[in-house]
Amino acid sequence: MSTLLPTYKKVIIRDIVQETKDVKTFRLEMADGSPIQYQAGQFITFVFPKVTSEEDRRNYSFSTTPEVDDIPSITLKRVENGAYSRWFIDEARPGDTLLTIGVSGYFTLPENIESYKRILFLAAGSGIAPIYSLLQQVLYFHPSVQVTLIYSSRDAGSTIFYASLQELQQKFQGRFSIEFLFSTAPNLLRARLGKGLLEVLLKQYAGTEHHESLFYTCGPYDYMRMATIVLQTEGVPPQNIHRENFAIVKPVQKRFPPDKDPHHITITVDGRQYTFQSQFPETILAQAKKLGIPIPYSCESGQCGTCAATCTKGNVWMWNNEVLVDAEIEKGRVLTCTGYPVGGDVALEI
């Protein structure tokens, strides 16, 4: 087996801000003094080495916005059974060092953002983190776009960025509307976001010309599933709906590639070229990991996009893809964690 190792970089927790009782924001800086390069809506992948088994990897969304906030930050909530969220909230201190493989993610604004009239953000709980990053980007740098946030939480006291959001609403009056939905509200019709209420709010804030609108949602799986179904039922084009998964629930592989023969993979990672043979049932990523080839990855189930590569030769078939939209696939983007070479050899670039 190859002794190649991934390239890890060190990140230092510069300081910590208490947002709510069980939510904190961690302001980050690179240990070598270099800037953290990221886009609004993206996440950083941290690596947590383990003594007796393979390392763990976790993705944390930036809650800050480049060119608006000076220091890149992540915001997370303590999850009762979350080993690393508990460490962050209960034990992490300024000066602590973390390992990262870098920044990635496709929960970002499109290049042609100015061709849309409005964006409707749907957030629940700590799902506000990447949403907050994105809405600041739109408000500060895309003045022709109307912005609406529908934000579900328990009450005002547990609403992350509650005061900051109200300040933004005042600053961008006429462009930015917020609907705070509190599950403890006495008016049950406006307490939780369900099918009926979302249909009402959709008509109120997005009208009927849904091809002119973008929709971004982040929160628990069932929340996003409901929102996606309602949006599509109401005629929103699937390519206009963007989801960010915090809790990765790995699906069972039920689809298999039409070609199960062995093929050669040539992959370029950070300027270094590697060639190896891959064959079903091993995905491209799985085979690369066995050989110690440092392909970035996280979820290993087609849900985060960390392992994405550009296919420059041949064809890659993916058994699951919940990240790449049609425009990215047309540019040759593929997921190595669910991808198999089909019809011949392939060449990839990361």
JORABEL-V283272 format. One record per helix or strand. SS is the DSSP state (H for helix, E for strand). FROM is the first residue (numbers start at 1). LEN is the number of residues. If there is no record, write none. Layout:
# JORABEL-V283272
ss: <SS/SS>
from: <FROM/FROM>
len: <LEN/LEN>
This chain:
# JORABEL-V283272
ss: <E/E/E/E/E/H/E/H/E/H/E/H/H/E/H/H/H/E/H/H/E/E/E/H/E/H/E/E>
from: <9/23/43/56/73/83/97/113/118/125/146/156/162/176/188/195/210/213/221/238/241/263/272/284/308/326/333/339>
len: <12/8/6/7/5/8/8/3/7/17/8/3/10/7/3/12/3/6/13/3/4/7/7/7/11/5/3/11>
